[in-house]
């Protein structure tokens, strides 16, 4: 079934034809009501009407969420039609001090198109909040619009003056509407009339090209011939220059509206909230500079419900919904039911489909991907249901049953009770990108670490004259204001210091041995950890364990019964675990993944695989509560299979424990879950085949030592929710079997996050709303001394609410009892410090309130918020702080970041170095966290990486010989020293942070493909690439060649190239074929190069080198000869 066929069926239906004839022939002001229209059927009805009855159609949903889903449905149903969103300018209804530039851009774009003479018909989706605000008059819009075309004369000074008049903000790089930047002959402008910013390139006062570019990557995407520049349509115009949306729309407009009465009530509510907000504002604050519109009283600035009611009475109106606004409306009864709720019950689904099939309905399954359709069809075949559903490749929001046309359209996400996300265009990704950039950017005053000199303070870039040639260096201040200049070629030796959130490091003194001692001490400890890791890995590879059988039909049945689609990482990890189990080498795999990313499902599959081979499984958990929770999860998941599951914790009686232990010894229990006692002497297993350990780092030393002995001959899977940095994962390849689940589950619901100044009113509303829908609330207050006062405040505000208090100074068993009672639903609110168990899974708790949020680091806020939003229910996080104006810049940035990145897996883990330290500490041992704080995480990681590579190349060389030869990296680094000009000229890139970012990107490149992309990117953003930048790129290429030829250092000075081969006389390079070919190449070119041997080094000297490119070409020729590359 194709979308076109379905639309056609609706176009031909008698009911829709009656609706269209009413719209075509009826008088303006006549209204109709559509009854029994459910799910995504509305999108098909609107699409069919739109295609028959041309003209403009505005669709007003009940709220922004319904509008987002309808917008997505319409985009799927009418893929070739541009559909415009017309949102409210404000982040929340009536909050006139919190505007959203992305929403303003979409409003301006929609109204520009709507009032354009060139467009005869269009579709706009909106909601009542947006009606409150007025729009710019068509005549005013025309006067302020500036059109720019390729080939026309362009005056940059005039453009600069105009943009400033329009209140555009000049920035280094454009990332949101209302911004512009000028870099030489390139002007970037983000107009409010366009979804994407434009890059205008000027040559000799003429527009040479106009390109649309991505604000996140800053890369051009396509060329256009013309562009329109419009200012902010909400803030730059007077009340007299604005009118109601209904006054701006053409006369041929049809308005579709869900519940007219509700719409008018929302407008009234918005006005009341706007007035309340207006009266609280302090107009003397600097925040209001430039926003004159906010000073106008809402009653003068906004629309009222009586006026909107009047406009609706003078327009073609189509209402849908449960309520009929007026008895005068003609009612059309479509007889469409919503998709039934099956609660993932296959029997109910089959029963329903069978009945509909027999009644002659056409059965259609709407899915986003073909694999989702195949999954449902596969389940129907597994239960031997003789039912075939026709695939419809549309990710619709709501299924429906059209009883008149005998059409049934179900969605797979509703069958499986998955949250469904509206993936419509948003303008937030660019501001997120800017946030990430700000978080990673080096600012003067930031702590940095030089691998050779220690921790200092970054003080900017400086151009230096070296023998008459300009080079750029990084300036670092050490103790006693000593300065260190670091060449940009050595940028990889410097990293931004990242230790525990908020902790200031000690600055080192240049020339002191303190840093060298710290490094030596750390390296010694790291070497021991790395040695133990590799030794254990090597030892395990020689051990014989039990080789599990390949997957049985039962295993396939279990995996097919998983009601969610495996994420790519989950599928890959599951295969890795099963492959390990089928090998006769004992498995010791660490599985990392954020909460809710599907680690438990992978563990269940592994446990089941062991049980089907008649082996027992032990699941070790750190807390009593988790034992009970895991027991429930496994029992539910495996209830249809012959598996016996038990658990032991301190709340089970001695008699119960004794009976369980006896059954374990007899082999009558397949899977047993418990705390540390499970690996104690009292427990005898008949045949233990798999040990699953949850959060091993939380167990004591004694338990860990016991686990080491078990791991040698029993397959072990360790789970952790603390993320392992990707860089660390790569370093440990071949030393630790790691699987990382980074992709979040499909359609996981984001946690709605709001930042507020402390307000008892907001707190009361948040708690009451959660309790009203039957949920529970976490309230985090991190000061034990006044936690009781907070409890009393909550009891005064909410007299019938049951509040429990938990904190780290309580006796262990008492705290555990509080937690258990909260899990069991005996309390409504858990008021605690931030000690809430990270592994605790309470699907019923979906609101978290964090008091004093500015005192927490980004990692802590992320992990605290992760405790809600684990079910299909919408979750809320409220962050309370003192007034934003009193907070430090860092605290503001943290709060803005956590508010922006509301959805999990949104990629901002790179901003949370503190989590990296926790993850690495958990993996490598607690004491390592101390070293990470002393050195900074990135420097620690560099030393760890070097140490592992050294061990692989020396003590474990036989185990890793093939890996070293394949990589062709015989030295860890190749240092370049030169007196040749290499820098990014100031007049090419004048922003210091951006130049540093470009240097950093360049240093991180690994191959020519990346280098070519870098050059294209630079040319696109800044114009023609100067020679100095090309030489920089050649220096990177020179470094790559140097590493493959085992060169530790290359000096290009005074027209000569001096290259130092590795000083490690035992290096594999000297015993390799590559070394022999180097010798042969030098001997065959005696006039161009020669070798010199000193006590420490073998040195290659190459004469007549005038540029870095020349140096690169000469060594590249040698590399091509040595390795046979072309």
N, C-alpha and C positions, 0 to 999 in steps of 0.2 A: 504494500500500500504506500503510495507516494502522497506527499502533502498536497500536491495539486489536485489529486483525485478527491481527497477529503474536503478541500475547500469547494470543489465543484459540486460535491454532493450537497453541501450547505447552500450554495448559490441556487441550486435547483429545487430546494425544499420549499414547499408552499408557504410555510411559516415565515421564512426569511424574505420571500418575495413580497408578502404582505407588509413586512416591516419596511422594506425598501420603498414600496409604493407610497407608504404613509410619509416617509421622509421626503420623497420626491414631490408628492402632490399636496401634502398637508401644509397648513398655514404655519408661518413662523410663530412660535409660542405654543404650538400644539405639542403635547408630550405623550410618550408611550412608556409602558413598563414591561420589561421582560421577566417573566416568572420562571422559576426552576431552571436557572442557568448555573451550572457548577463546574468546578475544575477548570481545565484549560479550554473547555468548549467555547468560552467567551472569546478567546483569541480567534478561533475559526469563524465565529459569527461576525465579529468586527471585520476580519479580513475579507470575508465574503461580501459584506455590506460595502466595504470601502472600494472593492474592485468593481462593484456594480454601480454604486452611487458615489461618483467622483465628487471632490470637494475636500474641505479640511475637516478633520475629525479630531476632537480633543477628548481624551478618556481620563476621567477623574476617579481614581480608586479611593478606598477608605483611608489608606495610610501609605507611607513611603515603602514599606515592605511589600504590600500587595502590588503597588505600582512597579516595583523592581521585577517581581515575578511575571506580571502581565507584559511588561516591556520585553523580557526575555522570550516569552512565548510568542509574541508578535514578531520578534526578530527571526525566530525559527520558522514561523508560518509564512512570513513574507520576507525571505532572505535578500531579495533584490531591492527592497524598499528601504529608504533611509527613514528610520523612526526616531523621533527626538524626545528626549527627556526634559521635563520642565519642573525641576525640583525647587524646594524652598532654598533661599540663600543661607539660612541659618542651620547650624548643626542640630538644634532642637527647637521645637515649637515655641515661639515667643522669646527665645534667648537672643535678643537683638545685638548683644555684645560679642557673639561668637559666630561670625560668618565663615563660610566655606568657599574659598576662591574657585574650587573645581565646580561646585554647584552654580556659582554665579556665571561661570563660563558657559555651562550647559543652558542656563536660562537665556543668556544673551544670544547664544547660537540659535536656540529655538525661535526666539522672538524675531531675530534678524531674518530667518528663513520664512517665518509666518507672514511677515509684512513685505516680503520681497515680491515684486511684480512678476518675476521670472517663474515663480513656483505657483502652480494652479491648485495642487492638492497635496496635503501632507498629514501625517499622523503624529500626534503629540500625546505623551502619557504623563499624567501629573497626579497630584493628591491635594486635599484641602489646604494644608499648611502653605502651599505655594500661591494660593489665591489671595492670601492676606496681603502680599506685597504687590505693588503696582509695577508697571513696565514703562519703558521710555516710549514717548510718542513716535510714530513713524516719521514725521517730519523732522524731529530733533535727531533721530537716529541717522537719517540721511545726511544731515548737516555735519555730524561729527565723524562720519565714516571716511576713512582715507583708503583709496584703492591704489595699489602699486602693481605695475606690470613690467615684465622683462622687456628691456630695450628702451625704457623711458629714462629721462634725465632724473637724477636723484641727488638731493641736497642733504648731506648727513647732518649739518648744523640745524637746518630747518626741522628735520625729523627728530633730533634730540630735544629741541625746544617744544615741539608738539607733544611728544611722549611725556615730558615732565608736566606740561599743562594738563594732560589727561591723567595725572597721578600715577603713571607707570613708575615702577621702582627699578633703578639701575643696579644691576648685580654683575658678578663675574660670569655666572652661568645661569641661564634661564631654566627654571624647572616648574613654575606654576603661572597661571594667567595673571597678567598685570605686571610682568617683568620684561626687561630688555637688557641687552648687553651690546657693547661696541668693541670689537677687537680688530683694529686696523680697518680693512675694507669689508669686514664681515659684521653684519648687524643681525642679532637674534632677537625676535619679538614674539612674545606669547600674547596674542590678541584675545580678547574675550569673545570674539566672533568665531573662533576656530577651536576644534578639539585638540589640535597639536600646534606647537610653536613653529615658526618659519625662520629660515636662515636666508638672509638677503645678501648676495655677494655683489659688490660694486667695483667697477673698473672704470677709472677716468670719468667719474660723475655719471656713469650709466649703469643701470641695473643689468648685471651680466647673467645672474641666475637667481631663482627663488626655489628653495628646497624645503620640504616638510621634514622635520626631524623629531626623533624620539627623545623626550625630555629626560628619560632614565639613562640611556646609553650615550646621549648627545650626538648620536650618529644620524646623518641624513638618510631618509628612506625613499623619497621620490621627488622628482622635479615637478613644479607647477608653473603656469604662465602668469598668474596674477594672485594677489592676496588682498584681503580687506582688514584694516586695523580699526578696532572699536574699543572704546574705554569701558570701564566697569559700569554695566547698565543699571546697577542698584545704588551706587554710592556717589556718582559724579554728577547727578542731576537734581534739580530742585523739584519740589512737590508739583509745581505748575507744569513741569516738563514731563510728568508721568501720568499715566491713566491706568484703569483696570485692564486686566488681560482681556476681559469680555468687550471692552471698548476698542481694543487693538486688533481683534480678529476680524477677518473678512466676513461678509454677510452670508457666504455659502458654507458656514461652519455648522457641523453637528456636534453636540456635546453629549457624550456617554458618561453616566455618573452612577456610582454605587451608593445608593441611599442618600437622597438629597437632604433629608432632615439631619442625618449624621454629619454631612459636609458642612452645613450651616452652623451646627453646634461646635464643630472643630474650629471654624473661623472665630466664633465668639470666645472660645477658650484661648485661642492664640492671641487675640486682642487683649484679654485680661492678663495673660502672662507677660505680654510685651509691655503693658503699662506698669505692672509690678516690677519688671526688670528695669525699666526706664527710671522709675522712682528710686531705685537702689544705686544707680550709677553716680559716680563722682566725676563730673565733667572737667575737673581741674587736672586730672591725671594725664600724663603724657600719652597714654595708650590711645587717646581719642584724636590725636593730631591727624588732620587730613580726612577724617571721616565726619564731615559736616552733617550727613544724613541722620546719624545716630542722635544728634542733638534735637531733632524735630520730634515733637510729641507723637506717639503712635496713632492717636485719633486723627491727626492731620496727615499722617504719612501712609497709613494702611487702609485697606478696604474693610467695610463692616458687613455683617450678614444680611441686614435689610437691603443694602445696595446690591449684593450678589444675588439675593433672591429676585430682585427686580430684573437683573440681567438674564437670569435663567428663564424668566417668563417671556422673554422676547427672543427666543432662539429655538432651533430644532433640538429637542431634548429626548434622550433615551435613557431611562433609569433601569437598573437591574438590582437585584438583592432581595432580601426577605421582606422588607417593608415597602409599602406603596405610599408615595408622598402625597398624592392627591387622588381623590375619588374620580376626578374628571379625566384621569389618564386611561387610555385604552390599554388593556392588559393582553399580552401575548404569552401563552403558556407553552414553553418549549418542552417541558417534561423530561429534563435532563437531571439524572441523579449523580451525586459524587461517587468516586471509586470507593467501594466498601473497605473497611479496616480489617485486615486478615491477621494482624499481629504475628506475621511470619509463619502462620499455620498453613502448611501445604494442603492438608485435607480440606480446609475451608475454601481455599483458592480453587482446588479442583472441583469441588462440589458446586461452587458458584459458576465456574466456566462451563461445566457440563450442562447446567440448567439453561444458561444463556445460549449455548450452542444448539440445544434442542429447541429453543424458542426462536431460532433463526437469526440470531445476532451475528454480525461480522465481528470477529475477535481480533483486536489489534493490540500489540505491545509496543509502547513508545520507550525507546532507550537511547542513551547518548552514544553508546558504542555497540558494535555487532556482538562483541564478546559478552555483553550483559544480556542481550537477547538469547544467545546460545546457552547461557547459564540457566535462564528460566526454562527454556525449552528442554534442556537436559534434565532438570528436576522433574518436569512433567513426564518425561519418558521414563525416568527412574521409578516413578510410582505407577507406571503403566497406564497413564491416563491417555486416552485416545483423543488428544486435543492438540491442534496446531494453531498458534496465534500468528497473525501476519506481522512482520516487523515494520515499524515506523521509526526511521532514524531521526528522532527529534527528542531533545532533552526537556520534555514538557514538565510543568510544575505539578499539575493535578490531573489525575485520570478522571474519566466520566463515562456514564452509561446513557446514551441517547435512546430513549424508549420509543420515540416517534419514528426515527430513521433506522432503528435497529442497528446502531453502531456502538460497540464497546471499545473504549481506549483506556488501557491500564498502563501505569508507569511502574518500572521495576523498583524505583527507590521507595515507592509507597508499599509495594508488596513486601519488601524487606525492612520496612520501617526505618529507612535511612533518612537523615536530614538532607534536604535539598537546598542547594545554594544558588542564588541568582548571580550568574557570571556576566553581568552587564558592564559596559564601559564605565570605569571610574577614573577620576583625575587624582587619585590619592597616591598611586604608585610612584609618581614623580616626586612628590613631597617626601615619601618614604626614602626614595633614593637619595634625596638631599640630606635627610636625617642620617642615613648610613654614612654618607660622605663626611658629614660634620663629625660623627662619632670617631671615624677612622683618621680624620685629618690631623696633621701635626700643627700645633699652634705654638708660637713663642711662649716659653714658660713650661711646656710639657716636659716630663721626664723621659729621657731616652737612654738606651744602653748601647755602648760600643763594646763589641766582643773582646777587644784588647785592652780597653781603658776603663770600663765600668760605667756607672750611672752618672749622667750629667743632665744639664738643662738645655733643651733645644732653643737656639737663639736666631734662627732664620738662615737664609742662604746669602752667600757673599761671592761676588765676582773677584777673582784674583788674577793678577798679571804674572804669568810664569814665563820667564825668558821672552817677554814681548808677545806672548800668546795668552788669550783670555780663556780661563777655565772657571767653572762654578764649584763652590765647596759648601758644605754644611758646617755651620758654626755651632759648637757646643761649649757651654760654660761649665767648668768644674769648680771644685773648692778653691777658695781664695781668688775667685774670678779669673782663673787660668783658662785660656782659650785653646780649643782644639779645632783645626780645620780638617774636614774629611772630604776627600775627593768624591765626586758623584760616582766614580767607578768603584768606589768601596762602599757604596750605599747599603749593600747586602750585609755589611758588618754592623749596621745600626738598626735598632728596632725601637718602637715606642714601648716604654716600660708599661707592663700590665701585671699588676699584682692584685692583692685583695682590694675590693672596692673601697675607695676612700683612704687607703693607707699610704702615707707618703714615704718614699724610700730614702735611704741615706745617700747623699752625693759623695762621690769619690774624689780623691786628690790625684792629679796627674803625677806620675812618677812614683806613687806610693805602691807598696807591694800588697796592700790590703785586698785589692780586686783580684790580683793573681792568686792570693791565698784562698779567697772565697771560691774562685773558679777551680783551683786544684782540688780543694776539699770536696766540692760538689762533683767534679768529674770522677773522683775516686769512688764516691757513693753511687753515682750514676753507673759507673763501670760495673760495680758489683751487682746492681739491680739488673742491668742489661745482660751481664754475664750469666746470672741466675736464670733469667728469662730464656736466653738462647740455649743454655745447658739443659734446662728442663724440657725445652722444645725438642732438642736433639735426642735427649734420653728417651722421651716419650715415643719418638719416631722409631726407636729400636725395640720398644715393648710390644708384647703381643696381648691384644685384648679380644673381646668378643665381637665378631663381625655379624651384625644384624642382617637379616634377610632383606631382599628387595621388597618394595611396597606390595602389600596384599590387597585383595579386593576390599577388605574391611577398611584399610587405610584410605583407599580411593573414596569409599563411601563417606568416611568421616570428613575428609577434606571437601567433598562436594556438598556436604550439609552445612558448611560454613556460610552464614547468611549474608556475609559481606564479600565484596570483590577484593581479592588480595591486592595490596599495593605492589608495585614492581620490587621494592626492597624486601617486602615481606615474602614474596614468592622466591626471590633469590636466596634469602636467608634460610628459608625452610628447606630448599634444595641442598644448601651447604651443610646444614645440620644433618640431614638424612644421609648425605654422601659420607660425612665423617663417621656416622654410626655404622654404615655398611662396610667401612674399612676395618681391618683387624688391628689398626693402631688406635689406642684409647683416645677418645675425643676429649679435648679441653678447649672449648670455644666460649668466647665472651660475646654476648649479644647486648648491644646498646641501642636504646631508642627511647624517645620521650614518652611520657605517660600517655596511654591511649593509642600508641602507634602500632599495636598488634604483637608485642613480644609474647604475651601470654598464649595467644593462639599458636605461635611457633612452638612454644614449650609443650603445649597440650598435644600437638601432633607428634613431637619427639617421644613424649611419655607413652602415647598410644602405640607407637611403633615398637617400643620396648616391650610393652605388655603383650602385643600380638606374637612376640617371640618368647613368651613365657618368662620374661624377666620382671623383676620388681623395680619400682621407681620411688626414690626418696626426693621430696621437694622441701628444701630447707629455707625457712623465712625468718627474718630478724625479729618479728613481733607477734605476740599472741593474736592480735586482731587480724593480721594478715593471714595467719594459718586458717582461721575460720572463713575469711573472705575467699581465699584460694580454693578451699574445700567446696564452697557453694558454687564458684565459677566452674570448677572441673566437673562437679556432679551434674550441673545443668547441661554442660556441653557434651558429656559422655553418657547421658541418661538412656540413650537408645542402644548402648553397646554393653556387652557382658564384662564390665570392669568394676572391681570392688575398690572403693576409695574411702580412706579414713583420715582423721587428723588428730594430733595431740597438742594440747597447750595447757597452761596452768589452770584454766577454768574447767578442765575435765577431771573427774574424780580419780583417785588412785586405782580403784577397781576397774574403771573404764580403761585407764592406761595399761594396766596389767593384761587385760583381755586383748587389747590391740597388739601389744608386744608379742603375746603368745601366738596370735594369728599370723603376725609377720614372720615368726620363726617357722611356722608350719606352711607358709606360702599361701595363706588364704586371703591375704590382702595384696592387691596389685600396686596401688599407689598410696603412699602415706605422706601426709604433709605435717610439718611440725617445726618447732624452734630448735635451738642447738642440741637439745637432749636427744634428737633423732640420730645423731652420730655418736652418742655416748656408748659406754660399755654395756649398759643395760639392754640395749637394743640389738637383737640378733636377726639378721636377714637370711631368708632361705637362699635367695639368689638375686642379689642386687645388681641390676644391669645399667641403670642410669641415675645419676645424681643431678638434680636441678637446684641451683643455688640462687636465691633472689637477694640482690644487694649484699654481696660477700663482704664489702668493706665495713659493713655495720656489725660484723661479728668480732668477737674477741680473738686475741692471739692464739689461745689454746684451740679454739674451733678451727682457725685457719691452718694451724699445723696439722690437725687431724685430717682436714680436707686434702692437704698436700699428699698424704699417704694414700688416701682413697683414690685420688685423681690418677695415680699411676696405672691402675688397671681397671677402673670403672669409667665409662663414658660420662663426662661432666659438661653441663651447659650452665653458664653463669649469666644471670640477667642483671642489667643495671639501667636505671632511668636517667642517670647523669650522663650528658652527652660527652662523647670522646671527640676531641678536635680532629678534623679531617687530616691535618698535617701530621698529627701523632699517629693516626691510623696507618698512613703511608710509611712512616719511619719504622713501625713495628711489624711491617709485612715480613714474613719469614722468621719472626721471633715470637709471635703470639697470634693465634687464630682468632680473628676479630670479624664480627658481622655487625653492621650498623644499619638500622632502619631510620632513614632520614625523611622519607616521603610520608606526609601525614595521610590518614585515611581519607578517602573521597568524601566530600561533603561534610566534613567535621565542622560543627557550628562554631563560629568565632565567639569569643566572650566579649559582650558589650562592655566597654571600659569608659568610665567617666572620671574626670578629676574635678574635685570641688574643694572650696574652703569649708572648714568644719561647720556642719549644719545639722542640728538635731531634727529638723524638719525632713531633710533628705534621708537621714538615717532611718527615721520612723517609717517614711514612705517605702523605702527599699525593703525593710524587714517585713512590713505588713503585706506588701505585694507578694513576697516569696512565700509567706505563711498562708496567704489567701489561696495560692495555687498548690498548697500541700507540701511545700518544700522546707528546707532547713538552711540556716545561715551560719557562715564563719565570720566572726568579728575579731580581727587581729589588732591587738594593742600591745606594743612591745615593751611596756614598762610595768614590771611586777608591782612596784610600790603604790601605784594608783589604779591598778586593775579593778580593785573592789569598788572604787568610786565610779568607774565606767559602768560596772554592773548595776550599781544603784541608780545611775542616770537612766540606763535602759529600762530598769524596772519601773521607774517613775513615768517614763514615756509610754511604756507598753506593759500594762499591768498584768495581762493574762499570759505573757510569754514566758516559757520555761527556759532559764538561762543556766548553762554550766560554765565553770571556770577551769581552765587548765594552763599550767605553766611549769617550767623546768625545775622550780624549787619544791614542787610537790613530791611526795614519796612515790616511787615508781609504780607500785601496784595501784595506788589511789588514782594516779593519772591515767593508767591503763583502763581502770574501771570507768572513769569519766568518758574516755574515748569509746569504749564498748557501748555504754548507755546512749551516747550520741548516735552511734551507728544504728542502734536498735530503735531510734526514734523517740527516746524518752525525754530528749531536750529539743527545743526549737532553735536555740542559738548557742554556738560554742564560742565563748569569749576566751581567747588565749593569746599567748605570745606567739612568736613565729616557730614554735616547736611542733606544729601539726605534722604528723607523720607524712613524709612525702609520698610514700607508697599507698597511703590510705585512699581507698576508692569508695566514695560515698555518693552514688548517683543522685541521691535525693537532695544533696546540698548544692544549690546552684546559684547562690549569691555569696560573694565575699566582700566584706568591708574592711579596708586597711586604713587604720588611723596613723597619722604621722608618716605617710607614704614617702615623704621627701627624705626620711632618714634611712630608707632601704636602698641597697644597690640594685642595679638593673636585673641582675641574676636572681636576687631574692624576690623581687616583684614578679618576675616571670614565673618562678617556681610556686610562689603563693597563689598567683592567679590560676596556675595549672591545676589547682585542687577543685576547681569548679568547671562545669562544662563537659562532664564526662558521660552525659546521657544525651538523649535526643532533644532534651528540653533546652530552651534558650537560657544562657547563663549571664550573670551580671557581676561586674567588679567595680566597686566604688573606692576611689583613692582620695583620702582626705588630707589636706595640707594647710599650713598657715596661708595667708594671702600670697598669691604668686609673686607679687612685686617684692616680697621680703626674702624670696628664696635665691640661692646662688644660681649662677648660669648653668652649672653642671646638673644641679637638682632639677631645674626647669627642663633641661634637655632629656634627662632620664624619664621624667613624667610624660613629656611629649612623645618620646619614643614608645613607651609602654602603651600609651593611648592609641597611637597610630597602628602599631603592630598587634591588632586584636586577634588575628587568626593564627592558629598554630602552624608550624612549618613555614612561617612567613619569611624565613631566611635571616632573622636578625641575630642568630646565635653568634655570628662573627663579632657582634658588638659586645658580647658578654664574655670577656676574657676571664672573669672570675669563675664562670662555669667551666671554662677550659681547665683552669687550675684544679677545680674540684674533681673533674672527670679524670684528669691525668693523675692526680693524687690517689684517687680510688683505685686506679689501675696499677700504679707503680709503687704504692705504699704511702702511708700518711706523712712520714717525715719528708718525703719529696716535695710536699706542698710548701714546706718552709724554704727549701732551696729555690723553688719557683718564685716565691715572694722576694727572696734576696736578689735574684738575677733578673726577674721579669720573665714571664712565661715564654716569650719568643726566644730569648737568649738561652733559657734552660732547654728549650726544644732543640735549638741548634746544636748545643753540646751533646744532648742525648742522641741526636741523629748522627753526629760525627762519631760518637763512641760506638754506636751499633755498627756503623759502616767499617770502623777500624777493626772491631772484633770479627766482623765477617771476613775482612781481608787478611787477618792474622791468625788468631787462635782457632777460628772455625772456617778457615779458608777452603778446606775440602768440601764442606757442606754447601758453600755458596760460590764455588768456582765458576759455575755456568752463569750465574746471575751477574757476577762482576765482568766477565768477558762480554756478555751481551750488552751491558750498559756502556762499555767503552769509557768509563770514568775512572781513571787511575789516580786522580787527585781530587780532593774535596773542593778546592777552590783554585782559581788562577787569578793572581793579582796583576792588574794593568797599571803601569806608571808611564806617563807620557808628558812631553812638553808641547804636544800638538793641541790646537784649539778645539775644545769639545764642551759645548754648553748649549742651553736653549736661550737665545737672545731675549733680553727684556722687552724689546720692541715687537717681538713675535708673540710671547706669552708674558704679560706684565704682572699676572697674579702669582705671588710667591707660593701660596699653598698649591696652586695648580701646577706650577713648574715642578715642585717637589713630588706631587702625585704622578706626574708624567715620568720623572726620573725613577720613581719607585716601580711603576708599571713596567718600564723598560728593563729594569734590573731583574724583574720576576719572569721575563719571557724565557721560553725554553727552546723555541725552534724558529725557523725562517718564516713559516706560515703565520705565526703569532707576530713576528716582527713586521711583516708586510701589512698585516691588519692594523698594527699600531701606526705605521706611517700613513696609511689611508685615513685612519681616524684623525690624526693630527692635521693632515692637509684639509680634511673636510671641516674641521672646527676652527682652524687658525689661518688657513690659506697655504700658499706654496711653501714647501718645506725648505728651510735654509741649509746651506752646506754644513754648518756647525752641528745641526741635529742629525744629518746623515752620517757624519763622522762618529757621533755618539752611538748610532746603531751599528756602525762598523766595529766599534770597541766591544760591543756585546757579542758580535759574531766572532771577534778575535778571542774573546774569553772562552766561548764554546769550543773553538778549535783547540785552544791551549789545553783544555781539560782532557780532550780525547788523545792528545799527544803527551800527556803526563807532565805538562809544564806547570810549575807552581807559581812562576812569576814571569811576566813579559815587560821589558823596559823598552819603550820606543822614544828615544831621545837623540838629538843631534844627528838625525838622518840615519840612525843605526838601530837594529833590533837585537836585543840581548835576551835570550830565553833560558830560564833555569829549569832543568828537568827535576823530577821529584827527588828530594834528599833522602827518602827512605830506600836504602840500598837493597832491602829485602822485598821491595814492591813487586807485585806480579808482573808489572810492565816490563822489567828488565829480563824476565824469563819468557816473554811473549813473542809471537811472530811480529807484532807491531813494532817492537824495538829494533828487531833485525832489519825491517824495511825502512825505518827512520835512518839507520846507519847507511843503508844502501842508497837512499835518496840523497843524503848529504854528500856521499862520495861521488855521486854522479853529477853534482853541481858545485864543483870546487871553486869556481870563480864567484859564485853568488853567496855561498855560506860556508861556515867552518865550525868545527867542534873544539871546545876547550875543557879540560878536566881540572878541577880544583879539588881540594881535600874533601869538601862537602858536596859539591855539585858537578854535574855534567852540564856544560853551557853551550847553547847553540847561538852563533853570531851571524846575523844576516845584514849585509851592507845595502846602501842606496835605498832607504825607506823614507819617503817624503810625506806620506799621509797615513792615516790609520787604515784607510781602504787598501793602500799598497801593502801594508803589513799583513792585513787579513788575507789578501789574494796570495801572497807568498806562502803563508802557512797553510792556507786552504789547499794549495797545489800539493803540498807535502801530505796532508791528511788524505786527499783523494788517492794518492799513490799508495799510501800505507794500507788503507782499508778497501781500495778498489771501488770507491764511490765515483759517481759521475757528477 
